[in-house]
Amino acid sequence: MQTSTKSPEFHNVSEQITQSTVDSISQYASPAVWSDAEVRRVLNTGISLDKRVILLLASAEGRASQADLFPWLDHGVRSTFNKRLAEFHRKRFIETKAYGADVQLLPPGAEVAAK
């Protein structure tokens, strides 16, 4: 029994097209959010506080405690953070029950994260 070294899927495909296919699937895309066991960081420092909140929640499977979320932002002004969460709650981007509670990303907020 003789075996062929050519894959039947690429038998009639040029080397250039094959290389282009390999290159397109092997390109590294830098993540928007880096994380380890304790902290998450939005890597693009030019992103607004609002967008960082949404991206961090999205990266945490849509839910995080305010106690975790605030230090992840590395913002430093708790009152601004609280005002932004209240505004996001009014816009229905997030759901949160009270000060210090968990924050959950709602579908409108998830749409913002996807953009």
N, C-alpha and C positions, 0 to 999 in steps of 0.2 A: 504494500500500500504506500503510495507516494503522497507526501503532505506538501502543501504549497506554503510559501513564506508570505505571500500576499494576502491581505484581508479582502474578502469578496466585496465588502462595502466600499473600499477605496480603489478597487481594481481599475476603474475608468476615470479616476479623479487625478488631476495634475498635482505635481508636488507643491506648486505654489498655493493651490486651494487647500491642500492638506495642511501645509504649514500655517496658513492664515487661520484655519479652524483651530489648530492647536494653540496658536498665540492668543486667540480670542477667549478661550476657556481657561488659559493659564495666567491671565493678568491678575495682579494683586490689587484689590480695592481696599484702601484704608478704611477702617470702621469709623463711623461718626462718633461713637462712644467707646471709650476704653474702660475696662473694669477689672478688678481683682476681687478677692474675697470680702473686702471691706469698703471699697470706694469705687465710684464711677466718675468719669470725667468726659465732658464733651471736648473733643480734640481741636475743633475749630474755635479759636479764641475770639473770632470776629462775630460770632452768632449772638443775637440778643438774649437777654435773660429769659424772655418769654419762650423763645424757641428752645433754649437749653432745658427749661423745665419740662417741656413736652418731650424732647428727645430722651432725657434721662428717664422719664416715666415709661416711655415706649421700650427702652432698653431693659427695664426691670419687669418685663412682662406685663406692663400696664398698671402696676400697683407698687407703691412704696410708702413708708411712713414719712411724715413730715420731719421726724428726727433724723432720718437717713437722707432725705432729699435735700434739705437745707445745706449740710456740709458738702454734698456732692457738687452743688453749684459753685462753691468757693466764692461766694458773693460778699458775705460779711455784714449785710444790712438786713436784719431779720424783719423789720417793719415793711420794707419793700417787698420781700419775699411773701409775707402774709397778705399784703395788698394784691399782689399778682395772683396768688391762689384764690383770693376772694373774687377777683375779676374773672378768672378762668371758670370758677364755679358758676357765676352769673351767666357766662356765655355757654355753659354746658360742655366745656372742654374736659372738665374733671368733675369727679364727685368726691366730696369730703364732708364728714359729719361735723367736726369741731376742731378747734385749735389743738394741734398735736396728734390728730387722728391720721389714719391712712388716707392716701390720695390715690384715686383710681382714675385712669384715663378712660374717657368716654369716646364713642365713635367720632364725634366732631373733632375731638383732640387728636385722635388717631389719624384722621385725614390730614391735619396740619403736620403731624410727624412724618407722614409719607411724602410730603412735598419737598 
